[in-house]
Amino acid sequence: MVALVALLAGLVVLVLVTTPWSPWARTSALLPTSTAPLTEDFDKTEIASSVAFQQLIGAPAYLTGAAGVVISAWLGLTRTGARIAGGLLPRVRRWWLRVVLGTFAVTLAIRILVLPFDLWLEIVRRDSGVSTQSFAGWAGDTAIAAAVTFVVTAALMVGMLALVRKFPRWWWALGSAIGAGMVVAGSFVYPVLVEPLYNHFTPMPPGQLRSALLDLAARDHVPVNDVLVADESRRTTRLNAYVSGFGSTRRIVVYDTLLADATPDQVRLIVAHELGHAKHNDVLRGTVVGAVGVASGMVALALLLDSARLRRRAGVRSAADPRVVALVLALTAIGMQATLPLQNAISRRIEASADVHALDLTRDPRGYAEVQRWLAVSNRSDLTPAPVLYVFYATHPTAPERIALIRSWSRRQGLPAVPAMATTE
């Protein structure tokens, strides 16, 4: 308990220091408390399109996420998960193989039970024109995701039980340190080991746009050797770009859908935002926060596994029982869901900070506002999400919030006001 309190206190300090919502953070720009009426920047047709799409996609999208948590909790907090994990165990003598088989059984059960929700979501995406892939392609992506989940979970469970068996009283101390280290290592290798499983990446073709983006990065003093293009068009029509990794694995990735639909100026403004993440080392900062969070979670997990009542409810004898995998996955899923509001609040502030960086770098508030409007309309983003959905699921500020921030920045800089952008009555 002392270790948990110390780790949580350190996590709070780390979040306050690294997140741009405090006076000593890298920018004091906060999201404006009020936004312009939607009809100033979006016409009635665009608003109606967004509302219709969100009504169509909302239920399957949110229920798919909720189903994973509920099913994991049901399996882990009842004896069902222990029975599934222990189905083949009496015939297996090696403890680590028992853990692997138990992990496979539980993760497969979760995947099968969530699959109808995933399929529902894919059908809705296909009907709405967002998904462009075949059902075979979707099934392949689903299988890859399931395989990655199993491999990572099995490795973590074998490592955890090895520590429990070797150090029954202090396994959580080593486990928290190792878990934190694995978060850092995983964030570093993710771009080169996991992302290529889902997409093919190619360097942006030589030309005026590539040169302009590299020049922009050089002017921003951000070391970028290349900008990669992901073949996301085989999966979706959505437009996006992102930055991942850190150090030698840091990369800026642009969807090929964005290159196909955006003008060079729009791509430049979007990449300026991604350069903000790179400039501020947001991936590394987030990795460090995540590492401390995982260390805290490991200690909390050990405290919960010490509860004889909880173990009896789950049908496991001890933390060393190979059937404990379902209980561990349930507690992890519940913990991650409970911390989503904090994670998303941090993410929204980081995204707002990257918007400010893009504005400082390009000095083009009107162009940047038009880009945010265009992205929202093209992706049919939720312009006014319900408060609960915003708190639990919104990783970015809404388009109206981002446009309001742009106008606020423009006023502070003494630049011309960004006009209303609605195109029709």
N, C-alpha and C positions, 0 to 999 in steps of 0.2 A: 504493500500500500504506500509506503514511503517513496519507493522508487516511482510508482505510478504518479503520485502527486508531483514529484520533482520533474518528471518528464512532461506532464501536462503543463506545469508552470513554464518550463522551457519552451514548450510548443506555443503557448500564448504569447510569450515575449517574441519568439521568432516570427509569428504571424503578424504581430503589431509592427515589427521593425521592417519586414520585407514587403508588406502589402501597402500599396500607395493609397492609404486612407487616413494616414496620420500626419501631423505637421512635420515630422522629421523624415518622411519618406521622400522618394525621388521627385514627386510632384504633389503639390497641394491641391491640384484640380480635382474637385469632387463632382459627381454627377449632379446636374441641376435638379432642383426639387420639383420643378414644373416643366412641362413640355407644351409645345404649341398644339392646338387642336389638330386632329389627324387630317382634316380636310384642307389644312394649309399646305401640306406637303404630299398628300396622297389623294387622288381623285376617288370618286365614289365607286367606280368600277374596280380599281385596285384594292380598295378596302373590302369590297364585297368578295373579291377573289381570295383575299387572305382569310376572311372569315369562313368562307365555304371550304377552303382547303383544310383549315385547322379543325373544323367540325368533322371533316371526313377522316383525317389522319390522327386526331387527338386520342380517341378511345383506344384504338389498337396500339398506338405508340406508348401511351402511359400505362395501359394494362399489361403490355408485354414486360415493361420494367418491373411493375408491381408483382407480376406473376412469379418472376424469378426469386424475389425476396420471400414471398408468401410460401412458395413451394419449398425453398431451402429451409425456412423456419419450421414448416410442417414436418419435413423429414428429420431435421436435427433435434427438434424439441419434443419429439415422440420417439417411440421405439422403432418406428417404421424404417428410419434411416439406418439404424444399427442392424436391423434384420437384413436389409438390402446389402449393406457392406459385409455382413458376416455370412452371406449365402454360400460362398465357396471356401470360406476360411478354414473350416475343420479339416479339409483335405490338403492344406498347405502348411508346411512346417516352418519355412523361413519367415521371420517376422516382417522383414522389409517387403517381401513379396505379398504378404497378407495386406500390408498397407497399400501397396500399389493396386492390388485387385479390389480392395474396398473402395479406394478412391475412384477407380474406373467405374465400379457399379453405381456409386452415388452420383458422380458427375453425369454419367449416362442417363440415370433416372431423371435428374433435373432437366437435362437437355431434351429428353423425350416429352416430359410433361409441359415444358415451355414451348415446344415446337409448334403446337397449334396456334399459339399467340403470334409467334414469329411469322408463320405462314399467312395468317390474317393480315399482319402488317405489310408483308410483301405484296399481297394481292391488292391492298388499298393503294400502296405506292405505285403499283403497276397501272391500276385503273386511273390514278390521278396524273399519270405521265411522268412521275418522278423517277421511277425505276426503269432502266433500259436493258437490264440483263435478262437472260433466259432463266427459266426455272432451274435448268441444269447448272448455270453459273451461280445462281443463288444457293443451290444445294451445296455446291463446291465450297463457297465462302463459309456457309454454315458449318460444314464438316471441318474446315480448317480451323475455324474459331473454337469448335469443340475439342479438336485435337490439341491446340495450344493450351486451352484451359486445363485439360487433363494432364498434360506433361508438366506444366508449371505447378499445378496443385499437387500432383503426386510427388514431385521433387521437394516441395515445401513440407508436405506431410511426412515423408520419409526422414527429412532432416530434423523436423520437430520431434518425432518419436525417438530418433536416435539420441537426441539430447535428453529427452525425458528418461530414457532407459539408462543412460550413462550418468546423468546428474539429476536425480529425481527431485532434489530440493532446490537446485539453482539453475535448472534448465532455462527458465524464463529470462535470466540475465544474459546468458549467452545467446539465447534465441532472439532477444530484442536487438542485440548488437549485430547479429548476423542478418536479421531481417532488414535492418536499416541499411546495411552494406549492400544487400541484394537489390534494394530499391534504387540505390545509386548506380549499381552495375547495370540493372535492367533498363534504366532510363538512358544510359550511355549506348547500350547495344541495340535497343529497340529499333532505331531507324535502319540498321543494317541487317538485323536478323529477322524481325517480325514484319515490318512494313512491306518488304519485298514479297512476302507470302500472299499479299492481297493486291498489290499493284506492281506494274512495271514502270520503272523510273528511267527517264532519259534526260540528258542535259538539254536545256533550252537551246534550240537551234541558233547558230551564230547569226547575228543581224543587228539591226538598229535597236530593237527592244531589249535584247540580251545585253548589249553594250550600255544602254541607258540604265538598266537595273544594276549592273555591276558598278557603273559610275556613281549611282545613287548610294550604293553601299560604301563605296570608297569615300564619298563625301561625308557619310555618316560615321566613318571610322569603324565600320563593322567588317571584320574579315570574312568575306564570302568568296569562295573559289568558284562557285557555280550556283545556278538556280536550276532545280530539277522540275521536270514536268511529269505528273502522274496520269496514267491512262484511266482516269475515273469515268470517262464517258462510256466505258463498257458496262458501268454499273448504275449511273445516275445522271440526271440533267443538272443537278445542283452545282452552284459555283462556289469555289472556296480556294483558299491558300492557307498554309500553316508553316510553322517552324517546329522542328523536333530535334532531340539530341542536344549535346553540348560538347565543347572541346572539338576534337577532331571529327566527331560524328554529327556536328550541328549542320543542319540543312534547311534551306528554304524551299518549299514545295508548292508549285502552282498546279491546280487542276487543269487538264487539257480543255475541259468545258469552259473554263474562264478565258483561256487564250482564244477559244473559238468565238466567244460572244462579246468580249470586252475590247475596247479601244486600247491602244498602247498607253494613253494617259491614265485610263482607269486601272490598268494592270500596275502601272508605276505607283499610283496612290495606294493600292491594296498592298503591294510589296513594301511600301514605306511603313505601313502598320506592322507587318511582319518583322521588319528591321528593328522596330521598337522592342519587340520581344527579344530579339537577338542582342540588341544594344544593352538592354537591362538584365540580360542573363535570366530571363523569366523561367526557362526550362530548368536551369540549374537551381534557381531559388525554390521553385516548386518541388524539385526533387529532394532538396534538403528538408523542406517542410514535410514532405511525404515520408521521408526516412524517419524523422522524429515521430510522426504520427503512427507509423507502423511499429516502431519501438514501443510507443505507449500502448498501442493495441495489443501487442504481444504480452505485455505485463497484465493488462486488463483480462486478456484471454486466460492467462494462468490463474488469476484470482477466481474467475468464473469456473474454471475446470476443477478448482479445489472444492467446489460446492458438491457435497455428497447428494443433496436433494436434486440438483440439476443433472448430475450423472445418472441417478436412478431414473429420472424422467426420460432421459435419452437412451437408457438401456446399456450403458457402458460401465465398466468396473473402475477405470482410472484413466488418467491422461495418456497412459501407455497402451491402452487397449486399441488394437488396430481398427476397431469399429467406431472410434471416436471421430472419424473424418466427417460424418454427417453433422455432428454437433459443432465441430469447428467451423464448417462452412456456414452453418446457420448463424452462429454468433458473429462471424465475419460479415455476412450479408446484412444483418440487422445493424451492426455497427456502422457499416459504410452508408446505409440508407439514413441513419440518424445524423451523420455528419455532412450529408449533402448540402443542407442550407449554408453551412459555414464554407464548404469547398466552393460552392457557386458564388457566394458573396465575395470571396477572395478573387475568383476568376473574373467576375464582372469588373472589379476595380482594376485588375491587371489589364483587361481589355481596354478600359477607358484610358488608362495610362498610355497604352500603345497608340490609341487614337490621338492623344495629345502629342506624342512623339512624332507621328506622321504629319500632324499639322505644323509642328515646329520645323520639321525637315523640309516640307514642300511649300509651306506658306500659301496654301491654296484652299482656304476653307470652303469656298463655294464648290469647287471641284470635288472635294472630299465629301461634302454633304450630298452632292448629286450621286456619288458612288454608293454611299450608304443607302440612299433611297432606291437606286437601281438594284442593288443586291437584295434588298428587302422585297421588292416587287418581283424580281426574277425567281427568288427562292420561295415566294409566298410565305414569308416569315410572319409569325404571330406579332402583330403590332401592339396589341393590348392584352397580354396574357393575364389570366386570373391570378390574383395574389399568391395563392397556394402553389400553383404551377410555376410561377415566376421564382418563388423562393426555393423550390425543390429541384427545378429542372433547367432554369435559365443560366447558362454559362456566360452569356454575353448580355450587355445592355440591349434593350429593344432599339429598333431603328429610330423611333421618335426621341428616345433618350440620347442616342448618339448624335443626332442632328441638333438637339438642344445644347449638348456639350460643345459642338462645333461653333454654334452661334455665340455661346458664352466665351469661348476662346477668341473668336473674332473681335468681340467687343473689347476684351481685355487688351488685345493687340492694337486697338485703334484702327482696324481695317473696316472696309465697307460691310454693312450688314448682309448676311445671307438671306436672300428673298424667299418668299413662299415658293414652293416648287410644284404644287399641284398643277396638272396640265389642262384639266377640264373642270367644268362645274359639277 
